[in-house]
Each structure stands twice: as structure tokens, then as C-alpha cells.
Amino acid sequence: MYLGIETSSAVSSIALADEHSFVGELTVSAGLTHSEQLVPHIEGLMKQCKITPADIKGIAVSIGPGSFTGLRIGMGTAKAMAYALNVPLVGIMTMDALAYNFYNSQHRIGILIDAQKKNVYEARYHWEDGQLVCDQLPQVRARNEVIEELSQGTDITMVAGDGAVKAATAIEEAGGSIALAPLLLRMPKASSLLMAAIPHFTAGDTTDAMTLLPYYIRRSEAEVLWEKKHPDAARNEETPSVIVTDAAKEEP
């Protein structure tokens, strides 16, 4: 049995599944913090599904991009459980998991995650013969620029993620070839996370609690401000605590 943990946005979602079936899922967007609800939700779902800690043979967790605080809580919980249970971890990029909401869809898929200051983390996908294909790796872009570009395409692009929800009015007004995904497909779910993760478990493509890192794309505002105040502080490049891609371009 595998446990999936998704806390990259305001939505808290956990799921239990094996290679053959889903046993249970709990997805909540009620304005509570992940620190308040994540562990009680895991305990409650396992109890309802009659799953014991000994039944868990792997844990999948969303690694970002997304809410810095949410990701830290989800990953911290997943790593602590994986260490305590001595089971492997699989980290799934938030955007990949969201794209699994559209399994085998014929539409192009645009994942927009809120990056604050009218920016989004954007990635693009399509499904081909049951395989998810990434057409554009995640990058930071101005939200309005992304909406305008997608609305001018030749194929319909269904957009999802909290960045798309935040820009729902602008997306509807843009029309053209961009469309907001149906309500149930817009936000991340642990069941989709597990769909993306289980092939990694079966292939042995896993990590452990000591080596899994969050994928932030860019540094948090707090880290940027700290670096401005401490320009001479040396950064430890040999032991990074996050994955930040230099390819990501932040728009003003």
C-alpha cells in the first residue's frame, strides 16, 4: 500500500492505493493550515481504510513548485514517516501530478501555479498513447502573458492549478483556444499524485528521507531578502536544501 501526500497549495490531499486499486482519498480546501490538518487526516484515513503503518510500503509526496510553507510541511511529514517506517520515497513534481488529472485527455494541458506578484509557474503537457509528454518545462512567467499566448494557439489548452483559478476571469475573457478546466480537475489531488508515482515505485526509481529535495524553481521572498541583507554570506553549494533551476526566468 502506498501513501500519497499533496500539500503544494491551499488544498490538503492524501490518498492510499496499491498497484491495482485506490483504497481511499481525503481532499480538503477549508482554509485550515497544513500543520493543523495533515497528520490528523493521514491518521483518520488510515483508520477508516483499516490500514496500519506496517501496510505502508512507500510514500509519494509533491515536491513543488508551489507554496513554500505547504511543501515544507508535506515533505517534512513524508520524510519523517518514510524514515520511521523504513520505506522508500518518491517525489513527484506538482505539475506532473496535476497533469495526471487529465489522464489520456485529447486536449493540450497547461498547468499554472500561483507564483505571486502576477506571475505563475507554467508547464505544458499532452498525453500520447497513455504516456504523459512534457512539452514545456516549468518556468516563471507573467500570468497575463501566458494567458494571451495560450489563447492564440491552434489547439484547445485546458488550464489547471491555483494560478489558473486565480486568473479565472481573465481566462474566460481571453477565450480563443484557452479554457479553464472543469472544477474537479483544477486543483492537485493525492490520487493523481499516486498515479504518477506508482510506476516509479514498481521500477525501483525511489529515494530516501535524507536525499529528497523540494523543487522550488526560484527562491522564496524571505531567502531573497536575506541574501540582499547579507551579500557577503557564503552559500553552501555542495549541500543544497532545495532545487532551484537556473533556466527559470522571472518576469518583472
Secondary structure as the mmCIF struct_conf table of DSSP 4:
data_model
#
loop_
_struct_conf.conf_type_id
_struct_conf.id
_struct_conf.beg_label_comp_id
_struct_conf.beg_label_asym_id
_struct_conf.beg_label_seq_id
_struct_conf.end_label_comp_id
_struct_conf.end_label_asym_id
_struct_conf.end_label_seq_id
STRN STRN1 TYR A 2 GLU A 6
BEND BEND1 SER A 8 ALA A 10
STRN STRN2 SER A 12 ALA A 17
BEND BEND2 GLU A 19 HIS A 20
STRN STRN3 PHE A 22 VAL A 28
BEND BEND3 ALA A 30 GLY A 31
HELX_RH_AL_P HELX_RH_AL_P1 HIS A 34 GLN A 48
TURN_TY1_P TURN_TY1_P1 CYS A 49 LYS A 50
HELX_RH_3T_P HELX_RH_3T_P1 PRO A 53 ASP A 55
STRN STRN4 GLY A 58 SER A 62
BEND BEND4 PRO A 65 GLY A 66
HELX_RH_AL_P HELX_RH_AL_P2 PHE A 68 LEU A 85
TURN_TY1_P TURN_TY1_P2 ASN A 86 ASN A 86
STRN STRN5 LEU A 89 ILE A 92
HELX_RH_AL_P HELX_RH_AL_P3 THR A 94 ALA A 99
HELX_RH_3T_P HELX_RH_3T_P2 TYR A 100 PHE A 102
TURN_TY1_P TURN_TY1_P3 TYR A 103 ASN A 104
BEND BEND5 GLN A 106 HIS A 107
STRN STRN6 ARG A 108 ASP A 114
BEND BEND6 GLN A 116 GLN A 116
TURN_TY1_P TURN_TY1_P4 LYS A 117 LYS A 118
STRN STRN7 ASN A 119 GLU A 128
TURN_TY1_P TURN_TY1_P5 ASP A 129 GLY A 130
STRN STRN8 GLN A 131 ALA A 142
HELX_RH_AL_P HELX_RH_AL_P4 ARG A 143 SER A 151
TURN_TY1_P TURN_TY1_P6 GLN A 152 GLN A 152
BEND BEND7 GLY A 153 ASP A 155
STRN STRN9 THR A 157 ALA A 160
BEND BEND8 GLY A 161 GLY A 161
HELX_RH_AL_P HELX_RH_AL_P5 ASP A 162 LYS A 166
TURN_TY1_P TURN_TY1_P7 ALA A 167 ALA A 167
HELX_RH_AL_P HELX_RH_AL_P6 ALA A 168 ALA A 174
TURN_TY1_P TURN_TY1_P8 GLY A 176 SER A 177
STRN STRN10 ILE A 178 LEU A 180
HELX_LH_PP_P HELX_LH_PP_P1 ALA A 181 PRO A 182
HELX_RH_3T_P HELX_RH_3T_P3 LEU A 183 LEU A 185
BEND BEND9 ARG A 186 MET A 187
HELX_RH_AL_P HELX_RH_AL_P7 ALA A 190 ALA A 203
TURN_TY1_P TURN_TY1_P9 GLY A 204 GLY A 204
STRN STRN11 THR A 207 THR A 207
TURN_TY1_P TURN_TY1_P10 ALA A 209 THR A 211
STRN STRN12 TYR A 215 TYR A 215
BEND BEND10 ILE A 217 ARG A 218
HELX_RH_AL_P HELX_RH_AL_P8 GLU A 221 LYS A 229
TURN_TY1_P TURN_TY1_P11 PRO A 231 ASP A 232
HELX_LH_PP_P HELX_LH_PP_P2 ALA A 233 ARG A 235
TURN_TY1_P TURN_TY1_P12 GLU A 237 GLU A 238
BEND BEND11 THR A 239 THR A 239
BEND BEND12 SER A 241 VAL A 242
STRN STRN13 ILE A 243 ILE A 243
TURN_TY1_P TURN_TY1_P13 ASP A 246 ALA A 247
#
